Amino acid sequence: MSDASVHMPRGAGALQPGRRSYPGRFLALLIMVAVAAGAGGCAFTRGDLGVPFKAADIAAINPESNESDVARVLGAPDEIIRVGGERVVFHYYHYALKHATVLVFSRVNIGSDQLYVFFNEHGIVDRVLSGNHTDQLKFQFWPFD
């Protein structure tokens, strides 16, 4: 059989210009799938419950303030607690949540600000206790400390 009698389809023996080989296409597809999976596996979320209160508002509460003065400065309390019959405590709170997920790593951080205003039997401010932990929250996706 001579070489002239063997018929090969056009382009079967060599690559045509502008066309990739099968392994090159597979690698390109694999990279696109990896990028899409990585981008789809990220989420950052934050949430708040309650109204944040400012240090200046807390400082505005003085020992001569009564219940209506405190409510005028801070708004209605989130909770009113009765202690021993005649004593009242106004409780204000603010919770903050920050959540981050990157691929398989996920972490949720929750902090709270608490404010308790204690009143004596005559409805006058006796004591103010507060704590602030929401300003220290970070977005963290690494689950380990």
N, C-alpha and C positions, 0 to 999 in steps of 0.2 A: 504494500500500500504506500503510495507516495504522499508526501506532505500536502500536495495540492488537493488531494481528494478528501482530506479531513476538514469538515466544516465546523467552525466554532462560532457561536453567536457573537455578535458585536459586543465588545467590552467585557467578555467573560474572562479574559486572561489578565486584564489590568484594570486598575481603578480609573473611573472616568473623572475628569477634573470637576471640582465642586461637590463631590460626593464622598461621604465619610464611610469608613469601613464599619462593619457590624460592631466590633469591640468599642470603637469610638462613640457610636450612637448609644450603646448600652451605658458607657461611663457618663455621658452627658445626661441621660435619663436618670441615672442613679444620683447624680449631683443635684438635679432639679427636685427629685423626691426628698432628698435629705434636707435641702433648704426649705422646702414647703413644710416638712414635718417639724423642723426646728422652729420655724416662725409660727406655726399653729400651736405649739406647745408652750406659749408664753402668755401669762395673764397677770395684771396688776390691778388690785381692787382696794378701794378704801370705803369706809362707812362711818357714820356718826350717829349717835343716839343721844338726844338731849341737846341743850343749847350751851355752848362754851361760855364760861363767865371769866371776866377779866380781873386781874389783881387790883386794878383801880376801883372796880365796883366793890370788891371785898373791903378795901381800905375805907370806902365811904360809909361803911357800917360802923357807927360809934356806940359807946355804952348807953347813950341816951335814946337810941333808936327804938322804935316800937315795931310791932308786926307789920303795920301798913307802910312804914318807912322802908323796911327791908323789901317788902313786895314791890314797892315803887322803884327801887334801885335794881333789884335782881329779877323781877317778874314773879309770877306765881311759882311757888315751890313744886318740885316734882313729887314730893311726898311730905305730908304733915304727920308728925309722930306725937302722940300724947304720952307724957311721962308723969306718972303719979297723980293723975287727975287734973291738976290745974296747969302744969308746965307743958309747954309746946316746943317742938323742935322742927325747924324748916330744913328739909333735906333737898339739896340741888345736886344733880349729877350730870356728867357728860362722859360718854364712852366713845372711844375712837378705835377703829380696826384698820389694820393694814395687812394685806395678803399679797403674796407674790408667788408665782409658779413659773419656773423655767425648766422645760422638758420634764424630768421626773422629780425635780427638787421643788419642795413647797414649804411655805412657812406662814403662819398667821400670828400677828402681834396685836394684842389688845391692851389698851391702857384706859385708866379712868381718872377723872377729876371729881373729887367729892367735896361738898361744902355742907357743913352742919351749922345752923344758927340756933343756939339755945336761948330760950326766953325764960325769965323768972315768972313767978305767979301773977305779976302785974302786967305781963306782956312786954316787958322791956328786955333788951338784949343783955344776956348774962355772959355768954361765951360764943366765940366763933372758931370753928375748926375747919381747916381746909387742907387738901392735898392735890398736887398736880402731877400726873404721870403721862398725860397724852403728848406733852411736848418732847418726850424722849423716844417716841415710836419711830421705827425705821422700816423701810421696805427691805426685807431680807428674803432671799429665796433659798439660801443654804440652810438646811435643817439642823445643822450642828452648831453648837456654841464655840 
